Amino acid sequence: MQILHLEYSAFFRKIIHDMLVEAGFDPISTKSGKDLYKILATEDIDVIITGLELSDMTGEEMIKDFRESKFGDLPVVVITGSEMSEVRERLKGLFIDDFILKTQLTQDRLIDCMERLGS
């Protein structure tokens, strides 16, 4: 399974990348929402993981645009450090398949989510 991970923080990009690789997944990581379509045009992506802050746009902007694209049926998981109530408000009206708070992020939780959405 190939996973595209969008995240502004180099620290969290590395943590999530390492968790996924260790579990046998094939992640591609970027900090830019603008890279999304370049990567989707050349790679066979199964699941998208995104933070709510990217280098050039918000995660919400990226998700809204993505859902209206020809790739919009791919599963999207949000991983964020924002509080639960703030996350629900920010993601209101967007179709999100799952979200994980960074404070609750474990390799097992991430793997379970990827396996559930990638099958």
C-alpha positions in Angstrom: 0.0 0.0 0.0 1.3 3.4 -0.9 0.5 6.4 1.4 0.9 10.1 0.7 1.6 12.1 3.8 1.3 15.9 3.8 2.7 17.7 6.9 4.4 21.0 7.5 6.5 19.8 10.5 9.7 18.0 9.4 9.7 16.3 12.9 6.2 14.8 12.4 6.9 13.9 8.8 9.9 11.9 10.0 8.0 10.2 12.8 5.1 9.1 10.7 7.3 8.1 7.8 9.4 5.9 10.1 6.3 4.3 11.6 4.9 3.5 8.2 8.1 2.2 6.8 8.7 0.0 9.8 5.2 -1.4 9.3 5.9 -2.3 5.7 4.1 0.6 4.0 5.5 2.8 1.2 5.0 6.4 2.2 5.7 9.5 0.2 6.0 12.7 2.3 5.8 16.4 1.4 5.1 19.6 3.3 3.4 21.3 0.3 -0.3 20.9 -0.7 0.8 22.0 -4.2 2.7 18.7 -4.5 -0.5 16.7 -4.1 -1.5 16.5 -7.7 2.1 16.1 -9.0 2.5 13.1 -6.9 -1.0 11.7 -7.6 -0.3 12.0 -11.4 2.8 9.7 -11.1 2.2 7.5 -8.2 -0.6 4.9 -7.3 -1.6 6.3 -3.9 -4.0 4.3 -1.7 -4.5 6.6 1.3 -3.7 10.3 2.0 -2.6 11.4 5.5 -2.5 15.2 6.1 -1.9 17.6 8.9 -4.0 20.8 9.1 -1.0 23.0 8.5 1.0 22.7 5.3 3.7 25.0 3.9 1.5 26.7 1.4 -2.1 26.2 2.5 -4.2 24.8 5.3 -5.2 21.2 5.4 -8.8 22.2 5.1 -8.1 24.0 1.8 -6.2 21.1 0.5 -9.0 18.6 1.5 -11.8 20.7 0.0 -10.0 21.1 -3.3 -8.9 17.4 -3.3 -12.5 16.2 -2.7 -13.6 18.1 -5.8 -10.8 16.6 -8.0 -10.8 13.3 -10.0 -8.9 11.7 -7.1 -11.4 12.8 -4.5 -12.6 9.3 -3.7 -9.3 8.3 -2.0 -9.4 8.0 1.8 -8.1 11.0 3.8 -6.9 10.8 7.4 -6.1 14.0 9.4 -3.4 13.8 12.0 -3.4 17.0 14.1 -2.3 18.5 17.4 -5.4 20.6 17.6 -8.0 19.9 20.4 -10.9 17.6 19.5 -13.5 20.4 19.6 -11.4 22.6 17.4 -10.8 19.7 14.9 -14.5 19.0 14.6 -15.2 22.7 14.0 -12.4 23.0 11.4 -13.4 19.9 9.6 -17.1 20.5 9.6 -18.5 19.9 6.1 -15.4 18.1 4.8 -15.4 14.4 4.2 -12.7 12.9 6.4 -12.3 9.1 6.7 -10.6 9.3 10.1 -8.5 11.6 12.3 -5.9 11.0 14.9 -4.8 13.5 17.5 -1.0 13.7 17.7 -1.2 13.1 21.5 -2.9 9.8 20.8 -0.7 8.7 17.8 0.8 5.3 18.2 2.2 3.0 15.5 -0.5 0.5 16.3 -3.3 3.1 15.9 -1.7 4.4 12.6 -1.3 0.9 11.2 -4.9 -0.1 12.1 -6.2 3.0 10.4 -4.1 2.4 7.2 -5.1 -1.3 7.0 -8.8 -0.5 7.5 -8.8 2.3 4.9 -6.5 0.7 2.4 -8.4 -2.5 2.0 
